[in-house]
């Protein structure tokens, strides 16, 4: 870990992400280098609500939730790097995914390591190279696009 790396526990993560149980999918930030990269952790447990139906005979974390966990980690990278905490008038949206590949199932008991590298920030869009792994084995990789937008409440 470099001298500039930042760590975050769940209380601080909740200040940056609007997601809450059961949809908050980042438990801890292990390393964050502002405007560069993040390495975070999602502990996968049998108590996750999606395991009741995916699949009852062989519990596997849905691929879309692995992608969502990567998007949340990527959002944390950008939000923490900006030096400002989001408010009720701002949302960090996941707007695109390219080249998603799934290499191994993620199952209860796995420590899912979420890594994202900021590739490009241009005209309000941010592009990331993201990958999820378990015990050093690649589980998923994708290129993600996100943007932050002001929300007008009714």
VOTI-808626 format. One record per residue (C-alpha): x, y negated, z. Coordinates in steps of 0.001 Angstrom, whole numbers, padded with zeros to 6 digits, always signed. Last residue first. Layout:
N
XYZ/...
//
This chain:
154
-040926-016206-006429/-037140-016004-005922/-034844-017271-008663/-031747-015114-008855/-028371-016544-009783/-026219-014105-011718/-022973-012201-011212/-021850-009943-014038/-020678-006353-014404/-019165-004148-017106/-017804-000662-016385/-015289+001550-018198/-015657+005128-017080/-014020+008001-015191/-015441+010830-013129/-014349+013731-010922/-010565+013526-011332/-008798+015853-008905/-006508+014280-006277/-008499+015661-003355/-011715+014299-004870/-011591+011636-007560/-013580+008712-008928/-012343+006477-011736/-012997+002953-012904/-011448+000721-015562/-013222-002595-015017/-014681-005373-017184/-016081-008599-015721/-018592-010749-017552/-019189-014412-016679/-017657-015793-019837/-014522-013613-019589/-012959-011522-016843/-010867-008619-018071/-009270-005403-016834/-010053-005329-013106/-008977-001931-011843/-011358+000348-010007/-010749+003326-007772/-013345+005284-005803/-012112+008203-003697/-014897+010684-002944/-014223+012558+000301/-016059+015802-000368/-017988+017599+002373/-021166+017858+000337/-020430+018284-003383/-018942+016284-006243/-018832+018322-009448/-015781+018122-011695/-014758+016320-014895/-017516+013819-015628/-016832+011380-018444/-018218+007892-018957/-016784+006233-022052/-018602+002929-021760/-020864+001469-019109/-022762-001775-019038/-024641-004415-017067/-024101-003667-013348/-025412-006810-011697/-023865-008882-008886/-026800-010794-007404/-026960-014375-006131/-029755-016415-004548/-029878-014401-001292/-026186-015126-000711/-022920-013650-001899/-019771-014171+000161/-017087-016366-001316/-013349-015793-001640/-013658-014763-005279/-011450-011704-004695/-013931-010273-002152/-016758-010568-004696/-014743-009182-007595/-013329-006166-005761/-016609-005538-003944/-018398-005454-007293/-015946-002833-008524/-016606-000720-005419/-020358-001045-006027/-019918-000118-009703/-017859+002947-008739/-020579+004032-006283/-023169+003490-009045/-021141+005695-011422/-021031+008435-008762/-024762+007878-008294/-025404+008331-012029/-023420+011562-011904/-025795+013076-009354/-024015+014506-006286/-024271+018311-006479/-025988+020585-003914/-026351+024122-005265/-029680+025936-004570/-031650+022765-003685/-030038+020833-006549/-030299+017884-006798/-033693+017860-005017/-032886+017772-001318/-029352+016617-002166/-030677+013158-003089/-031330+012258+000569/-027642+012490+001572/-027512+014590+004771/-025229+017187+003125/-022448+014616+003350/-020326+012779+000772/-017886+010354+002383/-017482+007460-000055/-014042+005849+000055/-012453+002820-001609/-009416+001886-003694/-009609-001555-005283/-007670-003294-008010/-006335-006508-009501/-008122-009824-008835/-007458-009430-005099/-005509-006280-004186/-007878-004070-002234/-006893-000946-000369/-008779+001606+001754/-012198+000013+001436/-014657+002000+003524/-018092+003616+003322/-019100+002697-000234/-022389+004162-001529/-025022+001808-000076/-028198+003245-001620/-029729+005178+001279/-029153+003010+003178/-028466-000612+002228/-027266-002438-000878/-026810-006231-000747/-023040-005840-000915/-020622-008459+000444/-021603-008727+004118/-022343-004979+004203/-018712-004308+003240/-017617-006281+006323/-019599-004055+008691/-018526-000930+006755/-014786-001440+007255/-012573-003349+004846/-008876-003090+003931/-006775-005716+002136/-003584-005164+000141/-001137-008096-000106/+001767-006244+001555/+001402-003394-000925/+000000+000000+000000/
//
